[in-house]
Amino acid sequence: MEKKFTASTAPTEEQLLYAKILQWGMLIGLLCLFVTFAIYVLGIMDPYIPLDKISQYWGQSVHNYLVKAEIEDGWYWVSMLKYGDFLNFIGIALLAGITIICYLAIVPTLLKNGDTVYAVLALLEVIILTVAASGIISVGGH
């Protein structure tokens, strides 16, 4: 039996745009993860933690690992991109941040369609996600 879409079940213009950006962002992020992992595994760039010493850190909590390896938390990883074992954070950050880009992209469409409330909610979501990702507000949960 073939399903027919009605006006109420068909995806909206902004839903399609959101999905398209999300799909491309996921593909680019995944490709980035594969490439950066290959760079790490092939030894193209030296790792911060030498491979022969990595097993010393496996059983530790994140806090103990960061202290012992002398790594700061937060956005410190950006300054560590010269090491092969930190390159994968690029793909992770892209995958984590693609939602912000999706929300920003649909705001003009929402405004064009007169969905002002949804546009404001999308902008609030962008602000909340950006502030959360920035580390400005820290509640100590992680």
N, CA, C and O atoms as a DFTB+ gen file, in Angstrom:
568 C
 N C O
     1  1       0.839      -1.172       0.000
     2  2       0.000       0.000       0.000
     3  2       0.888       1.242       0.000
     4  3       1.796       1.358       0.824
     5  1       0.638       2.136      -0.890
     6  2       1.434       3.352      -1.015
     7  2       0.895       4.417      -0.071
     8  3      -0.311       4.656       0.001
     9  1       1.827       5.058       0.659
    10  2       1.439       6.120       1.584
    11  2       1.337       7.433       0.825
    12  3       2.173       7.742      -0.024
    13  1       0.314       8.189       1.140
    14  2       0.163       9.508       0.544
    15  2       0.376      10.553       1.621
    16  3      -0.137      10.436       2.734
    17  1       1.136      11.570       1.274
    18  2       1.390      12.650       2.211
    19  2       0.323      13.730       2.042
    20  3       0.005      14.148       0.928
    21  1      -0.202      14.156       3.142
    22  2      -1.124      15.281       3.132
    23  2      -0.367      16.507       3.601
    24  3       0.795      16.420       4.000
    25  1      -1.024      17.635       3.551
    26  2      -0.375      18.884       3.974
    27  2       0.096      18.803       5.421
    28  3       1.095      19.428       5.776
    29  1      -0.599      18.051       6.257
    30  2      -0.223      17.985       7.667
    31  2       0.929      17.028       7.931
    32  3       1.608      17.156       8.949
    33  1       1.167      16.064       7.030
    34  2       2.236      15.102       7.269
    35  2       3.469      15.340       6.406
    36  3       4.531      14.781       6.679
    37  1       3.343      16.144       5.392
    38  2       4.482      16.426       4.518
    39  2       5.484      17.295       5.270
    40  3       5.091      18.180       6.030
    41  1       6.776      17.047       5.063
    42  2       7.778      17.879       5.746
    43  2       7.719      19.321       5.240
    44  3       7.472      19.583       4.063
    45  1       7.952      20.227       6.159
    46  2       7.936      21.650       5.796
    47  2       9.269      22.041       5.157
    48  3      10.241      21.286       5.184
    49  1       9.281      23.231       4.589
    50  2      10.484      23.744       3.930
    51  2      11.660      23.812       4.905
    52  3      12.777      23.423       4.564
    53  1      11.406      24.307       6.117
    54  2      12.494      24.416       7.087
    55  2      12.945      23.049       7.607
    56  3      14.115      22.868       7.942
    57  1      12.021      22.087       7.675
    58  2      12.417      20.737       8.078
    59  2      13.342      20.109       7.044
    60  3      14.326      19.458       7.393
    61  1      13.022      20.306       5.785
    62  2      13.869      19.774       4.712
    63  2      15.249      20.443       4.709
    64  3      16.266      19.777       4.519
    65  1      15.275      21.755       4.920
    66  2      16.552      22.478       4.978
    67  2      17.383      21.994       6.159
    68  3      18.578      21.735       6.018
    69  1      16.753      21.873       7.321
    70  2      17.435      21.388       8.528
    71  2      18.033      20.000       8.268
    72  3      19.194      19.743       8.589
    73  1      17.221      19.111       7.681
    74  2      17.671      17.748       7.415
    75  2      18.819      17.711       6.408
    76  3      19.755      16.925       6.556
    77  1      18.746      18.559       5.390
    78  2      19.804      18.594       4.376
    79  2      21.130      19.044       4.984
    80  3      22.173      18.440       4.730
    81  1      21.087      20.106       5.785
    82  2      22.305      20.603       6.434
    83  2      22.835      19.580       7.434
    84  3      24.041      19.351       7.520
    85  1      21.930      18.972       8.183
    86  2      22.328      17.948       9.153
    87  2      22.994      16.759       8.451
    88  3      24.000      16.235       8.929
    89  1      22.430      16.341       7.325
    90  2      23.011      15.229       6.583
    91  2      24.420      15.569       6.086
    92  3      25.349      14.780       6.258
    93  1      24.574      16.739       5.475
    94  2      25.891      17.130       4.967
    95  2      26.892      17.323       6.107
    96  3      28.055      16.934       5.995
    97  1      26.435      17.923       7.196
    98  2      27.311      18.107       8.355
    99  2      27.767      16.787       8.930
   100  3      28.926      16.634       9.316
   101  1      26.835      15.814       8.989
   102  2      27.191      14.489       9.497
   103  2      28.208      13.811       8.581
   104  3      29.170      13.206       9.053
   105  1      27.991      13.915       7.286
   106  2      28.923      13.283       6.344
   107  2      30.312      13.919       6.410
   108  3      31.324      13.218       6.401
   109  1      30.353      15.244       6.474
   110  2      31.643      15.940       6.570
   111  2      32.327      15.610       7.896
   112  3      33.533      15.363       7.931
   113  1      31.559      15.606       8.985
   114  2      32.113      15.262      10.300
   115  2      32.646      13.840      10.335
   116  3      33.722      13.586      10.877
   117  1      31.890      12.915       9.753
   118  2      32.323      11.520       9.717
   119  2      33.579      11.353       8.870
   120  3      34.499      10.632       9.255
   121  1      33.616      12.014       7.727
   122  2      34.817      11.977       6.889
   123  2      36.009      12.549       7.643
   124  3      37.112      12.007       7.574
   125  1      35.787      13.634       8.356
   126  2      36.844      14.264       9.157
   127  2      37.358      13.280      10.217
   128  3      38.563      13.183      10.447
   129  1      36.442      12.558      10.854
   130  2      36.860      11.563      11.855
   131  2      37.710      10.459      11.229
   132  3      38.716      10.045      11.806
   133  1      37.306       9.984      10.051
   134  2      38.084       8.937       9.377
   135  2      39.483       9.432       9.005
   136  3      40.476       8.737       9.223
   137  1      39.547      10.633       8.445
   138  2      40.835      11.190       8.005
   139  2      41.757      11.429       9.202
   140  3      42.929      11.052       9.177
   141  1      41.218      12.057      10.248
   142  2      42.069      12.360      11.405
   143  2      42.486      11.086      12.141
   144  3      43.581      11.023      12.700
   145  1      41.619      10.071      12.145
   146  2      42.004       8.799      12.753
   147  2      43.121       8.143      11.938
   148  3      44.059       7.582      12.505
   149  1      43.020       8.213      10.625
   150  2      44.069       7.653       9.763
   151  2      45.399       8.369       9.998
   152  3      46.450       7.732      10.057
   153  1      45.348       9.692      10.133
   154  2      46.568      10.463      10.411
   155  2      47.195       9.993      11.724
   156  3      48.414       9.852      11.822
   157  1      46.360       9.756      12.724
   158  2      46.842       9.297      14.033
   159  2      47.421       7.876      13.946
   160  3      48.531       7.621      14.412
   161  1      46.667       6.970      13.354
   162  2      47.087       5.563      13.298
   163  2      48.335       5.376      12.435
   164  3      49.210       4.576      12.766
   165  1      48.411       6.109      11.343
   166  2      49.560       5.980      10.447
   167  2      50.794       6.713      10.960
   168  3      51.872       6.604      10.374
   169  1      50.640       7.456      12.048
   170  2      51.787       8.150      12.637
   171  2      52.266       9.339      11.831
   172  3      53.425       9.739      11.938
   173  1      51.382       9.909      11.023
   174  2      51.762      11.062      10.210
   175  2      52.120      12.253      11.105
   176  3      53.015      13.038      10.793
   177  1      51.406      12.364      12.215
   178  2      51.706      13.412      13.204
   179  2      52.001      12.719      14.534
   180  3      51.370      11.717      14.870
   181  1      52.940      13.243      15.268
   182  2      53.262      12.673      16.572
   183  2      52.101      12.862      17.542
   184  3      51.482      13.926      17.562
   185  1      51.795      11.839      18.350
   186  2      50.736      11.991      19.354
   187  2      51.260      12.717      20.596
   188  3      52.465      12.748      20.845
   189  1      50.361      13.285      21.351
   190  2      50.728      13.919      22.619
   191  2      51.122      12.843      23.626
   192  3      52.130      12.964      24.323
   193  1      50.316      11.796      23.690
   194  2      50.636      10.650      24.546
   195  2      51.243       9.574      23.653
   196  3      50.555       9.048      22.777
   197  1      52.524       9.232      23.854
   198  2      53.145       8.194      23.020
   199  2      52.381       6.868      23.129
   200  3      51.874       6.516      24.194
   201  1      52.310       6.149      22.017
   202  2      51.550       4.903      21.981
   203  2      52.025       3.888      23.014
   204  3      51.216       3.125      23.541
   205  1      53.319       3.866      23.312
   206  2      53.825       2.893      24.286
   207  2      53.453       3.269      25.724
   208  3      53.646       2.465      26.636
   209  1      52.927       4.467      25.937
   210  2      52.548       4.896      27.287
   211  2      51.035       5.055      27.464
   212  3      50.565       5.322      28.570
   213  1      50.277       4.893      26.383
   214  2      48.830       5.133      26.446
   215  2      48.127       4.176      27.403
   216  3      47.134       4.551      28.027
   217  1      48.620       2.957      27.530
   218  2      47.962       1.981      28.408
   219  2      48.030       2.389      29.883
   220  3      47.233       1.911      30.689
   221  1      48.958       3.254      30.238
   222  2      49.057       3.728      31.626
   223  2      47.857       4.583      32.016
   224  3      47.576       4.751      33.203
   225  1      47.155       5.119      31.038
   226  2      46.043       6.037      31.295
   227  2      44.671       5.367      31.202
   228  3      43.672       5.976      31.585
   229  1      44.596       4.130      30.703
   230  2      43.318       3.494      30.422
   231  2      42.407       3.363      31.633
   232  3      41.208       3.615      31.516
   233  1      42.919       2.988      32.762
   234  2      42.080       2.724      33.925
   235  2      41.792       3.939      34.787
   236  3      41.185       3.807      35.850
   237  1      42.209       5.100      34.362
   238  2      42.070       6.291      35.197
   239  2      40.764       7.036      34.915
   240  3      40.178       6.923      33.838
   241  1      40.338       7.787      35.905
   242  2      39.197       8.671      35.684
   243  2      39.644       9.796      34.759
   244  3      40.839      10.023      34.573
   245  1      38.684      10.489      34.189
   246  2      39.017      11.591      33.291
   247  2      39.841      12.646      34.031
   248  3      40.833      13.150      33.504
   249  1      39.427      12.971      35.241
   250  2      40.149      13.983      36.023
   251  2      41.607      13.575      36.238
   252  3      42.515      14.374      36.009
   253  1      41.830      12.340      36.675
   254  2      43.201      11.871      36.915
   255  2      44.017      11.834      35.623
   256  3      45.201      12.169      35.616
   257  1      43.374      11.429      34.543
   258  2      44.057      11.408      33.250
   259  2      44.511      12.817      32.862
   260  3      45.658      13.020      32.463
   261  1      43.605      13.780      32.982
   262  2      43.951      15.160      32.611
   263  2      45.075      15.708      33.469
   264  3      45.965      16.397      32.970
   265  1      45.037      15.402      34.761
   266  2      46.084      15.890      35.666
   267  2      47.412      15.224      35.333
   268  3      48.430      15.900      35.180
   269  1      47.403      13.896      35.221
   270  2      48.648      13.160      34.981
   271  2      49.261      13.503      33.617
   272  3      50.481      13.592      33.481
   273  1      48.399      13.693      32.611
   274  2      48.898      13.998      31.269
   275  2      49.147      15.490      31.070
   276  3      49.609      15.910      30.009
   277  1      48.840      16.289      32.091
   278  2      49.021      17.736      32.030
   279  2      48.225      18.367      30.879
   280  3      48.759      19.111      30.057
   281  1      46.938      18.040      30.857
   282  2      46.023      18.573      29.853
   283  2      44.949      19.369      30.581
   284  3      44.360      18.887      31.549
   285  1      44.698      20.572      30.122
   286  2      43.642      21.385      30.707
   287  2      42.307      20.991      30.077
   288  3      42.259      20.532      28.936
   289  1      41.229      21.175      30.833
   290  2      39.923      20.863      30.274
   291  2      39.380      22.041      29.472
   292  3      40.051      23.062      29.329
   293  1      38.188      21.899      28.961
   294  2      37.574      22.955      28.165
   295  2      38.101      22.974      26.740
   296  3      38.356      21.925      26.148
   297  1      38.262      24.163      26.198
   298  2      38.674      24.353      24.814
   299  2      40.193      24.281      24.631
   300  3      40.704      24.663      23.578
   301  1      40.898      23.811      25.614
   302  2      42.362      23.675      25.528
   303  2      42.770      22.784      24.356
   304  3      43.857      22.943      23.801
   305  1      41.897      21.845      23.981
   306  2      42.208      20.921      22.902
   307  2      42.549      21.648      21.604
   308  3      43.291      21.114      20.780
   309  1      42.021      22.856      21.408
   310  2      42.301      23.607      20.175
   311  2      43.797      23.909      20.057
   312  3      44.358      23.892      18.962
   313  1      44.426      24.180      21.182
   314  2      45.866      24.452      21.150
   315  2      46.693      23.172      21.003
   316  3      47.907      23.234      20.808
   317  1      46.037      22.019      21.095
   318  2      46.740      20.731      21.003
   319  2      46.585      20.073      19.628
   320  3      46.960      18.913      19.458
   321  1      46.046      20.788      18.657
   322  2      45.793      20.200      17.342
   323  2      47.067      19.860      16.574
   324  3      47.005      19.259      15.501
   325  1      48.204      20.237      17.113
   326  2      49.470      19.867      16.466
   327  2      49.845      18.411      16.760
   328  3      50.826      17.899      16.220
   329  1      49.062      17.748      17.615
   330  2      49.287      16.353      17.969
   331  2      48.228      15.471      17.304
   332  3      47.046      15.811      17.272
   333  1      48.674      14.344      16.781
   334  2      47.777      13.440      16.067
   335  2      46.624      12.917      16.889
   336  3      45.545      12.680      16.346
   337  1      46.819      12.726      18.199
   338  2      45.741      12.187      19.015
   339  2      44.706      13.233      19.409
   340  3      43.699      12.889      20.027
   341  1      44.925      14.487      19.071
   342  2      43.938      15.532      19.342
   343  2      43.202      15.976      18.082
   344  3      42.216      16.708      18.166
   345  1      43.671      15.539      16.917
   346  2      43.038      15.944      15.662
   347  2      41.586      15.488      15.559
   348  3      40.762      16.178      14.959
   349  1      41.265      14.330      16.140
   350  2      39.898      13.815      16.025
   351  2      38.869      14.725      16.696
   352  3      37.671      14.604      16.438
   353  1      39.329      15.628      17.549
   354  2      38.408      16.559      18.193
   355  2      37.763      17.502      17.171
   356  3      36.684      18.039      17.423
   357  1      38.408      17.705      16.033
   358  2      37.836      18.559      14.993
   359  2      36.514      17.964      14.511
   360  3      35.496      18.655      14.458
   361  1      36.539      16.696      14.167
   362  2      35.321      16.028      13.704
   363  2      34.258      15.954      14.782
   364  3      33.070      16.111      14.501
   365  1      34.681      15.716      16.013
   366  2      33.736      15.656      17.125
   367  2      33.076      17.015      17.336
   368  3      31.863      17.092      17.534
   369  1      33.861      18.077      17.295
   370  2      33.314      19.427      17.463
   371  2      32.367      19.781      16.320
   372  3      31.342      20.429      16.534
   373  1      32.710      19.358      15.115
   374  2      31.835      19.616      13.976
   375  2      30.511      18.882      14.146
   376  3      29.447      19.462      13.928
   377  1      30.569      17.618      14.530
   378  2      29.343      16.853      14.738
   379  2      28.504      17.432      15.882
   380  3      27.275      17.454      15.816
   381  1      29.179      17.891      16.912
   382  2      28.452      18.456      18.052
   383  2      27.858      19.821      17.722
   384  3      26.826      20.191      18.281
   385  1      28.482      20.565      16.834
   386  2      28.030      21.915      16.539
   387  2      27.116      22.058      15.338
   388  3      26.611      23.151      15.078
   389  1      26.892      20.981      14.599
   390  2      26.088      21.089      13.379
   391  2      24.650      21.501      13.682
   392  3      24.006      22.144      12.854
   393  1      24.147      21.141      14.848
   394  2      22.784      21.533      15.214
   395  2      22.647      23.047      15.273
   396  3      21.617      23.592      14.878
   397  1      23.671      23.725      15.760
   398  2      23.640      25.190      15.825
   399  2      23.528      25.767      14.411
   400  3      22.754      26.695      14.178
   401  1      24.285      25.228      13.491
   402  2      24.243      25.689      12.100
   403  2      22.868      25.421      11.489
   404  3      22.338      26.257      10.757
   405  1      22.294      24.257      11.791
   406  2      20.959      23.926      11.277
   407  2      19.913      24.916      11.763
   408  3      19.099      25.399      10.976
   409  1      19.932      25.220      13.052
   410  2      18.962      26.174      13.597
   411  2      19.130      27.556      12.980
   412  3      18.145      28.205      12.627
   413  1      20.373      28.005      12.850
   414  2      20.613      29.312      12.231
   415  2      20.094      29.358      10.795
   416  3      19.556      30.373      10.352
   417  1      20.259      28.266      10.083
   418  2      19.873      28.226       8.673
   419  2      18.363      28.299       8.472
   420  3      17.902      28.827       7.460
   421  1      17.596      27.781       9.412
   422  2      16.141      27.771       9.211
   423  2      15.455      29.058       9.666
   424  3      14.287      29.277       9.345
   425  1      16.157      29.904      10.402
   426  2      15.543      31.143      10.903
   427  2      14.993      32.013       9.768
   428  3      13.848      32.452       9.869
   429  1      15.747      32.288       8.690
   430  2      15.172      33.112       7.606
   431  2      13.905      32.499       6.997
   432  3      12.961      33.224       6.680
   433  1      13.878      31.187       6.833
   434  2      12.694      30.521       6.284
   435  2      11.515      30.650       7.234
   436  3      10.389      30.899       6.803
   437  1      11.769      30.484       8.517
   438  2      10.703      30.642       9.502
   439  2      10.146      32.062       9.477
   440  3       8.931      32.248       9.527
   441  1      11.011      33.054       9.400
   442  2      10.555      34.446       9.353
   443  2       9.787      34.744       8.063
   444  3       8.781      35.454       8.074
   445  1      10.277      34.192       6.959
   446  2       9.606      34.386       5.666
   447  2       8.188      33.812       5.695
   448  3       7.272      34.373       5.095
   449  1       8.018      32.701       6.389
   450  2       6.710      32.044       6.475
   451  2       5.833      32.607       7.590
   452  3       4.722      32.125       7.813
   453  1       6.332      33.626       8.288
   454  2       5.542      34.242       9.347
   455  2       5.536      33.467      10.658
   456  3       4.712      33.739      11.530
   457  1       6.431      32.519      10.807
   458  2       6.532      31.731      12.039
   459  2       7.496      32.402      13.008
   460  3       8.556      31.863      13.325
   461  1       7.114      33.573      13.466
   462  2       7.991      34.379      14.313
   463  2       8.323      33.677      15.625
   464  3       9.464      33.729      16.085
   465  1       7.344      33.026      16.223
   466  2       7.579      32.336      17.500
   467  2       8.621      31.238      17.322
   468  3       9.523      31.094      18.147
   469  1       8.496      30.464      16.245
   470  2       9.468      29.404      15.999
   471  2      10.855      29.976      15.682
   472  3      11.874      29.403      16.070
   473  1      10.884      31.100      14.982
   474  2      12.166      31.745      14.680
   475  2      12.845      32.207      15.964
   476  3      14.052      32.030      16.129
   477  1      12.079      32.792      16.867
   478  2      12.636      33.226      18.158
   479  2      13.120      32.015      18.953
   480  3      14.194      32.054      19.553
   481  1      12.332      30.943      18.960
   482  2      12.748      29.725      19.674
   483  2      14.029      29.140      19.069
   484  3      14.899      28.666      19.799
   485  1      14.142      29.172      17.752
   486  2      15.358      28.667      17.100
   487  2      16.563      29.518      17.485
   488  3      17.642      28.988      17.754
   489  1      16.380      30.837      17.511
   490  2      17.483      31.724      17.910
   491  2      17.854      31.525      19.379
   492  3      19.033      31.550      19.730
   493  1      16.858      31.327      20.233
   494  2      17.144      31.031      21.642
   495  2      17.910      29.715      21.773
   496  3      18.816      29.595      22.598
   497  1      17.545      28.744      20.965
   498  2      18.256      27.464      20.977
   499  2      19.712      27.649      20.560
   500  3      20.608      27.046      21.152
   501  1      19.952      28.472      19.558
   502  2      21.319      28.773      19.112
   503  2      22.104      29.420      20.243
   504  3      23.250      29.051      20.499
   505  1      21.490      30.381      20.917
   506  2      22.169      31.063      22.024
   507  2      22.487      30.090      23.149
   508  3      23.603      30.087      23.668
   509  1      21.523      29.268      23.527
   510  2      21.728      28.303      24.620
   511  2      22.821      27.303      24.268
   512  3      23.708      27.039      25.080
   513  1      22.763      26.743      23.057
   514  2      23.773      25.765      22.657
   515  2      25.159      26.394      22.545
   516  3      26.155      25.771      22.911
   517  1      25.228      27.618      22.044
   518  2      26.520      28.302      21.912
   519  2      27.120      28.614      23.274
   520  3      28.314      28.406      23.487
   521  1      26.310      29.105      24.190
   522  2      26.797      29.392      25.542
   523  2      27.233      28.097      26.231
   524  3      28.260      28.071      26.910
   525  1      26.459      27.027      26.057
   526  2      26.824      25.745      26.665
   527  2      28.146      25.223      26.098
   528  3      28.988      24.723      26.843
   529  1      28.323      25.339      24.796
   530  2      29.550      24.848      24.164
   531  2      30.756      25.714      24.490
   532  3      31.888      25.231      24.510
   533  1      30.512      26.995      24.746
   534  2      31.618      27.915      24.986
   535  2      32.322      27.658      26.310
   536  3      33.503      27.973      26.458
   537  1      31.611      27.094      27.263
   538  2      32.196      26.887      28.585
   539  2      32.093      28.105      29.480
   540  3      32.654      28.127      30.576
   541  1      31.373      29.127      29.013
   542  2      31.203      30.356      29.823
   543  2      30.538      30.019      31.155
   544  3      30.953      30.487      32.215
   545  1      29.495      29.196      31.070
   546  2      28.788      28.781      32.277
   547  2      29.237      27.362      32.602
   548  3      29.087      26.451      31.788
   549  1      29.774      27.188      33.770
   550  2      30.231      25.861      34.176
   551  2      29.522      25.467      35.457
   552  3      29.581      26.177      36.461
   553  1      28.846      24.318      35.407
   554  2      28.135      23.851      36.600
   555  2      28.878      22.707      37.268
   556  3      28.429      22.203      38.297
   557  1      29.986      22.294      36.717
   558  2      30.819      21.275      37.348
   559  2      30.315      19.857      37.178
   560  3      30.823      18.950      37.837
   561  1      29.346      19.636      36.326
   562  2      28.800      18.301      36.123
   563  2      29.766      17.383      35.400
   564  3      29.771      16.175      35.637
   565  1      30.579      17.938      34.527
   566  2      31.516      17.096      33.762
   567  2      32.875      17.682      33.883
   568  3      33.831      17.145      33.323
